[in-house]
Amino acid sequence: MNGPDFQRVFLCAPSPMLLLAPDFRIVDFNEGFQRVSGFDRAGVVGRDLFAVVAERFGEGEGQRENMLAMRTSLERVLRFRVADELPVQRFDVAPNGDDSGERYWRSINTPVFDGDGVLTHLLHRVEDVSEFVRLGRKSETQARTVDALGERNAALESEIRLRRATEDRLRFHESIQTETGRIAKVGGWSFDPATGEGYWTDEVARIHGLDPRAYTSRDIGLSYYHDEHRERIEAALKGAVEDGLPFDLELELHAADGSVRWVRTIGHPVFEDGRVVRLYGSFQDISEIKAGQQAAERQRRRLALLADVSRRLVVKETTTRTLSGIFDDLALELGTEVYAFLEAVDASPNLRLVCSEGLDTEDRPDGPSVLRSGSALCEQVARRRESILVDETTAQEAGSSAELVKAGIRAYSGHPLVASGRLIGTVCFASRSAHVFTEGDQHLMKAVADQVAAAFERRRLLEGLRRSEGRLRGIFDAVFAHVFLVSTDGRLLEANRAFVETTPWTKAELIGRPLAEGPWWAHAASQREHITRLVERAARGEVLRTELSMRGRDGEAFPVDAVFSPLLGEAGQVLQVVGFGVDVRERKRAEEEVRVLAADLERRVAERTAQLQASNRELEAFSYTISHDLRAPVRAVDGYAGALVEDLGETLPEDALAYVSKIRAGARRMGDLIDDLLGFARLSRVEIQPVTVDVKALVAEVVEESAAELGNRDVRIACGDLPPCRGDRALLRQVWSNLLGNAQKYTRKRAVAEIEIHGEVRECEVVYRIKDNGAGFDMRHADKLFGVFQRLHHEHEFEGTGVGLAVVRRIVERHDGRTWASGERGKGAEFFFALPFREGE
């Protein structure tokens, strides 16, 4: 079955419909729209609606307003994507038959969406409401008549509504008044003094514990007051009736349900012809207010008690009398008849009774005095170090019901006294009457217990402080130096025994005198001013050291090494100035002796220096002699031996040629020894030129230069980390050249020579190491390695003069360094040297 043909439905719909594109171009319209508009489909489809309307119907003022409303409505549909209805508009059409041509229309613009929710068209539908408009005009006269009747009817309805609203407000106010009275527990009463007949509100009845519907009268109301409160209300009522006096009373009410409440009632008399004809007033339950006032008063009283306990414990000693007074006051506040304070016995679990009330005590032969009953609970409090509360319902659980029953105790509360982690003792309060310890009672007992514990701890600390002060006083007086304490204005406050014994006065006579004016100084006016300035500067926070002159009892003046230092408080402020003075007569004598010895030593050093200079000159002369006088004969021997071979070599026998060769070799060796010796001697006179040396680069240069001398040997040199150092680069280059040459020489017999070079920083020095796998040496002779002309191998094995390592040691020592070596014969050797190292060099 095919679906409906929506195009045909659109065209046949009786209501005029116009389909527009979103840009207001005419897409199509049905027959109804064509009938009322007279549009020609071929001439308007695809054109702008508003251009077509202006062309066909003109642009009169009414027409412009209608088109503006139309455009605004279409734009709202495009913006909000919902239908929009225009108000009724007049739009006349050409007359047709009896139709006058005057028409009124109601228009609706609706958005049209496709299957994807995209707005594709706007549907403009209109409805002819001209008949409704005309009918409205015909009934206008009838409407005016109806309006007059309606106004009268409306006035009656308004009066009815006003009366109903007034009644509702009255009921509402009455309800609010009742609810307010119930919440605030406030009501009202009234009675006739002649008959006693009365009335009270529901809340007053509830306060009395009665049904609000119950009958009441003056006598019924008075029956709920007892003793003095009944007398007070009766007197107030009598004064109101006879003398016209109002009253305001707070009374204790015994309600019908057995509860006791505090109430406030205010009464006023009503007069007629000069006499009281009625009494009325308010009535309020103030039990909670009264309880709050009582609680506040109790809290104030207890705070005052705690303050008084604190004052007594600070001002007085923690004696039995003081503690008894405190616990008496606390028991009175708590309403209890029994209390006991037990102090912990040092180094034992026992508790010694200090004071009590309401319990008997007995002296045990094997221990301190304890409570006759309840002691188990006190011991539990001490052992657990926590409070224990016991009443008739919890006694069985506490395991002490028998003791409580025996003592007649119905409520018990015990608290430990602990300070600085140390058990001071326990305090307990008990009652033989029906008693309940409230949470506030517990807090009060705990607060007093803590204060007493703090007082005991304070007493212990003070005793320790006194002992400590005694020891410090002993040390203060035993110090050999002169120690004194001065105020910031320069007056002597305290002095030790050594200081006092220097003067002819007693300590009492010294205290309070200006320090600078004392008879203990062997000084002139300038020194008095100097001492005054020292005290002033120390009072500003400076620490000063100076030398002063003191005078002893024998009148002899002696020097004192004095220090003036500020004594600071917790906030860093200067409280006092403390001074220390040390008799330096012995030190002065020692310094004089040292000065004399130093002068003598200086003289000896000068003499020794002159001797060394003479020896150096002799060494220089000896070096010159070796350099010139000894070298010439050696060269002559080598020269003549060479000439002998050159001139007579063919005629000399083979043995003679061998001898001549050995003569020449010895002469050359002698020349090498002389050269090395001179070089070694010059090291002592060479001036060190320290610079920061890149050791890695320096070693690379030495390795590269020595490579040419290795020939076809397989020598493997591994260079590790080589930190820089500070020294003379030329001399250090000679050190590395000698060490590397030594390693290359003594590995000659190895098929593969392995040499390792490494360096590292160790604390305050940098250590360098060169290791080889050569001939090695016997560690028993290691002390000879760095000596001049000292060799551990025969010359026919390894050539050399024995000066190379001596040069290494001399250069390293010139740099304030050190050298050493280790090795094993046949397994190689390892040479070390270390130079001073400072961070940042």
C-alpha positions in Angstrom: 0.0 0.0 0.0 1.4 3.3 -1.0 1.7 6.2 1.4 -0.3 9.4 1.2 0.5 11.9 -1.6 1.5 14.9 0.6 1.8 17.2 -2.5 -1.9 16.6 -3.3 -2.9 17.0 0.4 -1.1 20.3 0.4 -2.8 21.6 -2.8 -6.3 20.5 -1.7 -6.2 21.8 1.9 -9.0 24.3 2.5 -6.8 26.7 4.5 -4.6 29.0 2.4 -0.9 27.8 2.5 2.3 29.2 1.1 5.6 27.3 1.0 8.8 29.4 1.1 12.5 28.8 0.9 14.7 29.9 3.8 15.6 33.0 1.8 11.8 33.9 1.5 11.5 32.8 -2.1 8.1 31.4 -3.1 8.3 27.7 -3.7 4.6 26.8 -4.1 1.1 27.6 -2.7 -2.3 25.8 -2.7 -5.6 26.7 -4.3 -6.9 28.3 -1.2 -4.0 30.7 -1.1 -4.3 31.4 -4.8 -8.0 32.2 -4.3 -7.5 34.9 -1.7 -4.2 36.3 -3.1 -5.0 36.1 -6.8 -1.3 35.0 -7.5 -0.4 33.5 -10.9 1.7 30.5 -10.2 3.9 31.0 -13.3 4.6 34.6 -12.5 5.5 34.4 -8.8 7.1 30.9 -8.1 10.9 31.4 -7.5 10.5 35.1 -6.7 10.9 36.9 -3.3 7.6 37.0 -1.4 7.9 40.6 -0.3 8.8 41.9 -3.8 5.7 40.1 -5.2 3.4 41.6 -2.5 4.8 45.1 -3.0 4.3 44.8 -6.8 0.8 43.5 -6.5 -0.7 45.3 -3.5 1.4 48.4 -3.3 3.4 49.8 -0.3 0.8 51.7 1.8 1.5 52.4 5.5 -0.8 49.6 6.7 0.7 47.2 4.2 4.3 48.0 5.2 3.4 47.3 8.9 1.9 43.9 7.9 4.9 42.9 5.8 7.3 44.0 8.6 5.5 41.8 11.1 5.5 39.0 8.6 9.3 39.3 8.0 10.0 39.5 11.7 7.9 36.3 12.3 9.7 34.4 9.6 13.1 35.4 10.9 12.1 34.2 14.4 11.2 30.8 12.9 14.6 30.6 11.2 16.4 31.6 14.4 14.6 29.5 17.0 13.4 26.6 14.7 9.8 26.7 16.2 6.4 27.8 14.9 5.5 31.5 15.4 1.9 32.9 15.3 1.2 36.5 14.2 -1.6 38.6 15.7 -4.9 39.1 13.7 -4.2 41.4 10.7 -6.5 43.2 8.3 -5.8 42.3 4.7 -8.5 43.2 2.2 -9.1 41.2 -1.0 -10.9 42.2 -4.2 -14.7 42.2 -3.8 -16.4 39.0 -4.9 -20.2 39.0 -5.1 -21.8 40.3 -1.9 -18.4 40.3 -0.1 -17.3 43.8 0.8 -13.6 42.8 0.4 -12.7 43.6 4.1 -10.9 40.6 5.5 -9.1 39.7 8.8 -6.5 36.9 8.9 -4.7 34.9 11.6 -1.3 33.6 10.3 1.1 30.8 11.6 4.6 30.3 10.2 6.0 26.8 10.7 9.5 25.4 10.1 9.8 22.3 7.7 12.7 19.8 8.3 14.0 17.0 6.2 14.9 13.5 7.5 18.3 14.7 8.8 16.8 17.6 10.8 17.8 20.3 8.3 15.4 23.2 8.0 14.5 23.2 4.3 11.3 25.3 4.0 8.9 27.7 5.8 5.2 27.0 5.7 2.9 30.1 5.9 -0.7 29.1 6.8 -3.5 31.7 7.2 -7.1 31.5 8.5 -9.9 33.8 7.7 -11.4 35.2 11.0 -13.4 38.0 9.4 -16.8 36.6 10.7 -15.6 36.4 14.2 -14.5 40.1 14.0 -17.9 41.1 12.6 -19.8 39.2 15.3 -17.8 40.9 18.0 -18.9 44.3 16.7 -22.6 43.3 16.8 -22.4 42.2 20.4 -20.6 45.3 21.6 -23.8 46.9 22.9 -24.9 43.7 24.6 -21.5 43.5 26.1 -21.8 46.9 27.7 -25.0 45.8 29.5 -23.4 42.6 30.6 -20.4 44.6 31.8 -22.6 46.7 34.1 -24.1 43.6 35.7 -20.7 42.0 35.9 -19.3 45.0 37.8 -22.0 44.7 40.4 -21.5 40.9 40.6 -17.8 41.4 40.8 -18.2 43.9 43.7 -20.2 41.3 45.6 -17.7 38.6 44.9 -14.8 40.9 46.0 -16.6 41.5 49.3 -17.1 37.8 49.8 -13.4 37.1 49.0 -12.3 39.9 51.4 -14.4 38.3 54.3 -13.0 34.9 53.5 -9.4 36.3 53.4 -10.0 38.0 56.8 -11.2 34.8 58.3 -8.2 32.9 56.9 -5.8 35.5 58.3 -7.5 35.3 61.7 -7.2 31.5 61.6 -3.6 31.8 60.4 -2.7 34.2 63.1 -4.3 32.0 65.7 -2.4 29.0 64.4 0.9 31.0 64.3 0.3 32.2 67.8 -0.5 28.7 69.1 2.6 27.3 67.3 4.8 30.1 68.5 3.6 29.6 72.0 4.3 25.8 71.8 7.8 26.4 70.4 8.6 29.2 72.9 6.7 27.4 75.7 4.7 30.6 76.3 1.0 30.9 77.0 -1.6 33.1 78.7 -4.0 33.0 81.6 -6.9 34.9 83.0 -9.3 34.6 86.0 -11.9 36.4 87.9 -10.7 37.3 91.4 -14.2 37.3 92.7 -15.2 33.8 91.7 -11.7 32.2 91.0 -13.0 31.0 87.6 -10.2 31.1 85.1 -9.0 30.3 81.7 -5.5 29.4 80.3 -4.2 28.7 76.8 -3.4 25.2 75.6 0.4 25.8 76.2 -0.1 26.7 79.8 -2.1 23.5 80.3 0.6 21.5 78.7 3.3 23.1 80.9 1.2 22.0 83.9 1.1 18.5 82.4 -2.7 18.7 81.9 -5.1 18.2 79.0 -5.9 21.6 77.4 -9.6 20.8 77.6 -9.4 20.3 81.4 -11.2 22.8 83.7 -9.0 25.3 85.5 -9.3 27.9 88.3 -7.2 30.0 90.6 -7.0 27.2 93.3 -6.2 24.5 90.7 -3.3 26.7 89.4 -1.9 27.3 92.9 -2.0 23.6 93.8 1.1 23.0 91.6 3.4 25.2 93.8 4.9 24.1 97.1 6.4 25.8 100.1 8.0 29.2 99.5 7.0 29.3 95.8 3.3 28.9 96.7 3.7 31.6 99.3 5.3 34.0 96.8 2.6 33.5 94.1 -0.2 33.9 96.7 1.3 37.1 98.0 1.7 38.4 94.4 -2.0 37.6 93.6 -3.2 39.3 96.7 -1.2 42.4 96.0 -2.6 42.5 92.4 -6.2 42.2 93.6 -6.1 44.4 96.6 -3.5 47.1 95.5 -3.5 46.7 91.7 0.2 45.8 91.6 1.5 43.9 88.6 4.0 41.1 89.2 6.8 39.2 87.5 7.9 35.9 89.2 10.2 32.9 88.6 8.8 29.8 90.4 9.3 26.1 90.8 6.3 24.2 89.4 5.5 20.6 90.2 3.6 19.4 87.1 0.8 16.9 87.1 3.1 14.4 85.3 5.6 14.4 88.2 8.2 16.6 86.5 9.6 19.7 88.2 9.9 22.8 86.0 10.9 26.4 86.4 8.3 28.9 85.1 8.0 32.6 84.7 4.6 34.3 85.1 3.8 38.0 84.6 0.4 39.3 85.9 -1.6 42.5 85.3 -4.8 43.7 86.9 -7.8 45.0 84.9 -9.7 47.9 86.6 -13.4 48.9 86.3 -14.8 51.7 88.5 -11.5 51.8 90.4 -11.5 48.1 91.4 -9.8 45.0 90.0 -12.3 42.9 88.1 -10.0 40.5 86.4 -6.3 39.4 86.3 -4.5 38.3 83.1 -0.9 37.5 82.2 1.7 35.4 80.4 3.1 32.1 81.5 6.4 30.6 80.2 8.4 27.4 80.8 12.0 28.6 81.6 13.4 25.3 82.7 16.0 25.3 79.8 16.9 28.9 80.4 17.2 28.3 84.1 19.3 25.2 83.4 21.5 27.2 81.2 21.9 29.9 83.8 22.7 27.3 86.4 25.2 25.7 84.1 26.8 29.0 83.4 27.0 29.8 87.1 28.4 26.3 87.7 31.0 26.8 85.0 31.9 30.2 86.3 32.2 28.8 89.9 34.3 25.9 88.7 36.6 28.2 86.6 37.1 30.3 89.7 37.9 27.1 91.7 40.5 26.1 89.1 42.0 29.5 89.1 42.2 29.4 92.9 43.8 25.9 92.8 46.4 27.2 90.4 47.1 30.2 92.6 47.5 28.1 95.7 49.7 25.6 94.0 52.0 28.3 92.7 52.1 30.4 95.8 52.3 27.6 98.4 54.2 24.4 98.7 52.4 21.1 97.9 52.0 20.3 101.5 49.4 18.0 103.0 47.6 21.0 104.4 47.5 22.8 101.0 46.3 19.6 99.2 43.6 19.0 101.8 42.2 22.4 101.4 42.1 22.0 97.6 40.4 18.6 97.7 38.0 19.8 100.4 36.8 22.6 98.1 36.6 20.3 95.1 34.5 17.7 97.1 32.2 20.5 98.2 31.7 21.6 94.6 31.1 18.0 93.4 28.7 17.3 96.3 30.6 14.2 97.5 31.5 13.1 101.1 34.6 11.0 100.4 37.9 11.7 98.7 41.5 10.4 99.0 44.8 11.4 97.5 47.6 8.8 97.3 51.1 9.5 96.2 53.2 7.0 94.3 56.2 5.7 96.4 59.5 6.0 94.5 60.8 2.8 92.9 57.8 0.7 94.1 54.2 0.0 93.1 52.8 1.2 96.4 50.6 4.2 97.0 51.1 6.3 100.1 48.0 8.1 101.5 48.6 11.8 101.7 45.2 13.2 102.7 41.6 12.0 102.7 38.1 12.7 104.0 35.3 10.3 104.8 37.4 7.1 105.0 39.4 5.5 107.8 43.1 4.5 107.3 45.3 2.0 108.9 49.0 1.5 109.1 50.2 -1.7 107.5 53.3 -3.3 109.2 54.7 -4.2 105.8 54.1 -1.1 103.8 52.9 2.5 103.7 49.5 3.7 104.9 46.8 2.8 102.5 43.0 3.1 102.2 41.1 0.5 104.1 38.6 0.1 101.2 38.7 1.1 97.6 42.4 0.6 97.3 42.0 -1.9 94.5 40.4 0.7 92.3 43.1 3.2 93.2 45.7 0.7 92.2 43.9 0.0 88.9 43.9 3.7 88.2 47.6 3.9 88.9 48.4 0.8 86.9 46.4 1.7 83.9 47.1 5.4 84.1 43.6 6.2 83.1 40.4 7.4 84.8 37.9 4.9 86.2 34.2 5.8 86.8 32.1 3.3 88.8 28.5 3.5 89.9 25.8 1.0 91.0 25.3 -0.2 87.4 29.0 -0.7 86.6 30.4 -1.9 89.9 30.1 -5.5 89.0 31.9 -5.0 85.8 34.7 -3.1 87.6 35.2 -6.1 89.8 35.0 -4.0 93.0 31.4 -4.4 94.1 32.3 -6.0 97.4 34.7 -3.2 98.4 32.3 -0.5 97.3 29.4 -2.2 99.2 31.6 -2.7 102.3 32.5 1.0 102.3 28.9 2.0 101.5 30.1 3.7 98.3 27.4 4.1 95.5 29.5 6.2 93.1 33.3 6.3 92.6 35.6 8.3 90.2 39.4 7.9 90.2 42.0 9.8 88.2 45.8 9.3 87.7 48.2 12.1 88.3 50.9 12.0 85.5 53.5 14.5 84.6 56.3 14.2 82.0 55.4 10.5 81.7 55.9 9.9 85.4 53.2 8.7 87.8 52.7 11.1 90.7 49.8 9.3 92.3 46.0 9.0 92.2 43.0 11.0 93.5 39.5 9.6 93.9 36.1 11.0 94.9 33.2 8.9 96.1 29.7 9.3 97.4 27.5 7.2 99.7 24.3 8.8 98.4 22.6 8.3 95.1 25.0 10.3 93.0 25.9 10.6 89.3 29.3 12.0 88.2 28.5 14.0 85.1 30.9 14.6 82.2 31.6 18.1 83.6 32.4 16.6 87.0 34.9 14.3 85.3 36.5 17.2 83.4 36.8 19.2 86.7 38.4 16.3 88.6 40.8 15.7 85.7 41.8 19.4 85.5 42.5 19.6 89.2 44.5 16.3 89.1 46.5 17.6 86.2 47.3 20.8 88.1 48.3 18.9 91.2 50.5 16.6 89.1 52.1 19.7 87.4 52.8 21.2 90.9 54.5 18.0 92.0 56.5 17.9 88.8 57.4 21.6 89.3 58.5 20.9 92.8 60.7 18.1 91.6 62.2 20.3 88.8 62.8 23.1 91.3 64.6 20.8 93.6 66.7 19.6 90.7 67.3 23.2 89.7 68.4 24.1 93.2 70.8 21.2 93.2 72.0 22.1 89.8 72.5 25.7 90.8 74.5 24.5 93.8 76.7 22.5 91.6 77.1 25.4 89.2 77.9 27.8 92.1 80.6 25.4 93.2 82.0 25.2 89.7 81.7 29.0 89.4 83.6 29.6 92.6 86.2 26.8 91.8 87.1 28.3 88.4 90.7 29.7 88.6 89.8 32.6 86.3 88.2 35.8 87.5 84.5 35.6 86.5 82.1 38.4 87.0 78.6 39.4 85.9 77.8 43.1 85.1 74.5 44.9 84.4 74.2 46.7 81.1 74.8 50.0 82.9 78.2 48.7 84.3 77.4 47.7 87.9 78.8 44.5 89.3 76.0 41.9 89.9 78.0 38.7 90.7 81.6 37.6 91.1 83.3 34.3 91.8 85.7 33.5 94.6 88.9 34.2 92.5 87.7 37.7 91.7 86.6 38.5 95.3 89.9 37.3 96.7 91.7 39.7 94.5 90.1 42.6 96.4 90.3 43.7 100.0 86.5 43.8 100.2 83.8 41.2 100.9 81.5 40.0 98.2 78.5 41.9 99.7 80.6 45.1 99.6 81.4 44.6 96.0 78.0 43.9 94.6 76.4 47.0 93.1 79.6 49.0 92.6 80.5 50.2 89.1 82.9 47.8 87.6 85.2 50.4 86.2 85.6 52.2 89.5 86.6 49.2 91.6 89.9 49.1 93.6 90.9 45.9 91.9 92.2 47.7 88.8 95.7 49.0 88.6 94.7 51.6 86.2 94.7 55.2 85.2 91.7 57.3 84.1 92.2 56.2 80.5 91.8 52.5 81.5 88.7 53.3 83.5 87.2 54.8 80.3 88.4 51.8 78.4 86.6 49.4 80.7 83.4 51.5 80.5 83.5 51.4 76.7 84.0 47.6 76.8 80.9 47.1 78.9 78.8 49.4 76.7 79.9 47.6 73.5 79.2 44.2 75.1 75.8 45.4 76.1 75.2 46.1 72.4 75.9 42.5 71.5 79.7 42.5 70.8 82.2 40.0 72.1 85.5 41.8 73.0 88.9 40.6 74.1 91.5 42.8 75.7 94.3 42.9 78.2 93.8 44.7 81.5 95.9 45.3 84.6 94.6 44.2 88.0 96.0 44.8 91.5 96.0 42.0 94.1 95.6 42.4 97.8 99.4 42.6 98.1 99.3 45.7 95.9 101.2 43.9 93.1 99.9 44.7 89.6 99.5 41.8 87.1 98.2 41.5 83.6 94.8 39.9 82.9 93.6 38.5 79.5 89.9 39.6 79.7 86.9 38.8 77.6 83.6 40.8 77.8 80.6 38.9 76.3 76.8 39.6 76.2 74.5 37.3 78.0 71.4 36.9 75.8 67.8 36.1 76.7 65.4 33.8 74.8 64.4 36.6 72.4 68.0 37.5 71.7 68.1 40.6 73.8 71.1 41.4 76.0 70.3 40.8 79.6 73.7 41.2 81.2 77.4 41.2 80.4 79.7 38.4 81.6 83.4 38.9 82.0 86.3 36.4 82.2 89.8 37.4 83.3 92.8 35.1 83.3 96.0 35.9 85.1 98.6 35.8 82.3 101.8 36.4 84.4 103.1 32.9 83.7 102.2 33.2 80.1 104.0 36.6 79.9 107.0 35.0 81.4 106.8 32.1 79.0 106.3 34.5 76.1 109.5 36.4 77.2 111.4 33.1 77.3 110.1 32.2 73.9 111.1 35.6 72.6 114.6 35.1 73.9 114.7 31.6 72.5 113.3 32.9 69.2 116.0 35.5 69.0 118.7 32.9 69.8 117.1 30.6 67.2 117.0 33.4 64.7 120.7 34.0 65.3 121.5 30.3 64.9 119.4 30.2 61.7 121.3 33.1 60.3 124.6 31.4 61.2 123.4 28.2 59.6 122.1 30.0 56.6 125.6 31.6 56.2 127.1 28.1 56.4 124.7 26.8 53.9 125.4 29.6 51.5 129.1 28.9 51.9 128.4 25.2 51.2 126.3 26.1 48.2 129.2 28.2 46.9 131.5 25.3 47.4 129.0 23.0 45.6 128.9 25.5 42.8 132.7 25.6 42.6 132.7 21.8 42.7 130.1 21.7 39.9 132.3 24.1 37.9 135.3 21.9 38.5 133.4 18.8 37.4 132.0 20.7 34.4 135.3 22.1 33.2 138.3 20.4 34.9 136.8 16.8 35.0 135.2 16.9 31.6 138.5 17.9 29.8 140.5 14.8 30.8 137.5 12.5 30.0 137.2 14.0 26.6 141.0 13.7 26.2 140.9 10.0 27.0 138.1 9.4 24.5 139.9 11.5 21.9 143.3 9.8 22.3 141.7 6.4 22.3 139.9 7.3 19.1 143.1 8.6 17.5 144.9 5.4 18.5 142.3 3.3 16.7 142.2 5.6 13.7 146.1 5.7 13.3 147.1 2.2 14.4 143.9 0.2 14.2 145.2 -2.1 11.4 148.4 -2.9 13.3 146.9 -3.4 16.8 146.1 -6.9 17.9 142.5 -7.8 18.4 142.8 -7.7 22.3 144.2 -4.2 22.1 141.3 -3.0 20.0 138.8 -4.5 22.5 140.6 -2.7 25.3 140.5 0.6 23.4 136.8 0.1 22.8 136.2 -0.4 26.5 138.3 2.7 27.3 136.1 4.8 25.0 132.9 3.3 26.3 134.0 4.1 29.9 134.9 7.6 28.9 131.5 8.2 27.3 129.7 6.7 30.4 131.8 9.0 32.6 130.6 12.0 30.5 127.0 10.9 30.8 127.4 10.5 34.6 128.9 14.0 34.8 126.0 15.5 32.7 123.3 13.7 34.8 125.0 14.8 38.0 125.1 18.4 36.9 121.5 18.3 35.8 120.5 16.8 39.1 122.4 19.5 41.0 120.8 22.3 38.9 117.3 21.1 40.0 117.8 22.6 43.5 118.4 26.0 42.0 115.7 26.0 39.3 112.9 28.4 40.2 109.4 26.8 40.0 107.0 28.5 37.6 103.6 27.1 38.7 100.8 27.0 36.1 97.7 24.8 35.6 98.9 21.8 33.7 96.8 19.7 31.3 98.4 16.4 32.3 96.6 14.4 29.6 98.0 16.6 26.8 101.4 16.6 28.4 101.6 12.8 28.6 100.4 12.6 25.0 103.3 14.7 23.9 105.8 12.6 25.8 104.3 9.3 24.4 104.5 10.7 20.8 108.1 11.8 21.2 109.2 8.4 22.6 107.5 6.4 19.8 110.4 7.1 17.4 112.9 5.4 19.7 110.9 2.2 20.0 111.7 0.9 16.5 109.8 -2.3 15.7 108.9 -3.1 19.3 105.2 -3.9 20.2 104.6 -1.4 23.0 101.0 -0.9 24.0 100.4 2.3 26.1 96.9 2.7 27.7 96.1 6.2 29.1 93.2 6.5 31.5 91.9 9.5 33.3 94.6 12.1 34.1 93.2 15.1 36.1 95.0 18.4 35.7 97.4 19.7 38.4 99.3 22.8 39.2 103.1 22.9 38.8 106.0 23.8 36.5 105.1 22.3 33.1 108.7 21.8 31.9 109.8 20.0 35.1 106.7 17.8 35.1 107.4 16.9 31.5 110.8 15.7 32.6 109.1 13.6 35.3 106.8 11.9 32.8 109.6 11.5 30.3 111.8 9.7 32.9 109.0 7.5 34.1 107.9 6.5 30.6 111.4 5.9 29.4 112.0 3.8 32.5 108.9 1.7 31.7 109.9 1.3 28.0 113.4 0.3 28.9 112.5 -2.4 31.5 109.9 -4.0 29.2 112.4 -4.4 26.4 112.6 -8.2 26.9 108.8 -8.6 26.6 107.3 -9.7 23.3 104.4 -7.3 24.0 105.1 -4.4 26.4 102.1 -3.2 28.3 102.1 0.2 30.0 99.2 1.7 31.9 99.0 5.4 32.8 96.3 6.6 35.2 95.5 9.4 37.7 92.8 10.3 40.3 92.0 12.8 42.9 92.3 11.5 46.5 91.1 14.0 49.2 93.7 16.8 49.0 96.1 15.5 46.4 96.1 14.1 42.9 97.9 10.8 42.5 99.4 9.6 39.1 100.4 6.0 38.4 102.5 4.3 35.6 102.5 0.6 35.5 104.4 -1.9 33.3 104.8 -5.6 32.8 108.6 -5.4 32.7 111.5 -6.8 34.8 110.1 -5.5 38.1 112.2 -5.4 41.2 112.6 -6.9 44.7 110.6 -4.8 47.2 113.3 -5.4 49.8 115.4 -2.9 47.9 112.6 -0.4 47.1 114.2 2.3 49.3 117.1 2.5 46.9 115.0 3.2 43.8 115.0 7.0 44.0 118.6 7.4 45.2 121.3 8.9 43.0 123.3 6.3 41.1 121.2 3.6 42.7 120.5 0.7 40.4 118.7 -2.6 41.0 119.8 -4.2 37.7 123.2 -4.8 36.2 124.4 -2.4 33.5 124.8 -5.2 30.9 121.1 -6.0 31.3 119.7 -2.4 31.2 121.7 0.7 30.4 121.5 3.9 32.5 123.3 6.0 35.1 120.8 5.6 38.0 119.9 9.3 38.1 116.5 9.3 36.3 114.3 8.3 39.3 116.3 10.5 41.6 115.5 13.4 39.3 111.8 12.4 39.4 111.8 12.5 43.2 113.7 15.8 43.4 111.2 17.5 41.0 108.2 16.1 42.8 109.5 17.1 46.2 110.1 20.7 44.8 106.3 20.7 44.1 105.6 19.6 47.8 104.7 16.1 46.5 105.7 12.6 47.3 106.9 9.5 45.3 106.7 5.7 45.9 106.8 2.4 44.0 105.8 -1.2 44.2 106.8 -4.2 42.2 107.7 -7.9 42.0 110.8 -9.3 40.3 109.8 -10.6 36.8 106.2 -9.3 37.1 106.5 -5.6 36.4 106.6 -2.5 38.5 104.3 0.4 39.4 105.5 3.9 40.1 103.4 6.6 41.8 103.8 10.3 42.5 101.3 12.6 44.2 101.0 16.4 44.0 98.9 18.8 46.2 95.5 19.4 44.9 93.1 22.3 45.8 89.5 22.5 44.5 89.3 25.1 41.6 92.9 24.7 40.5 
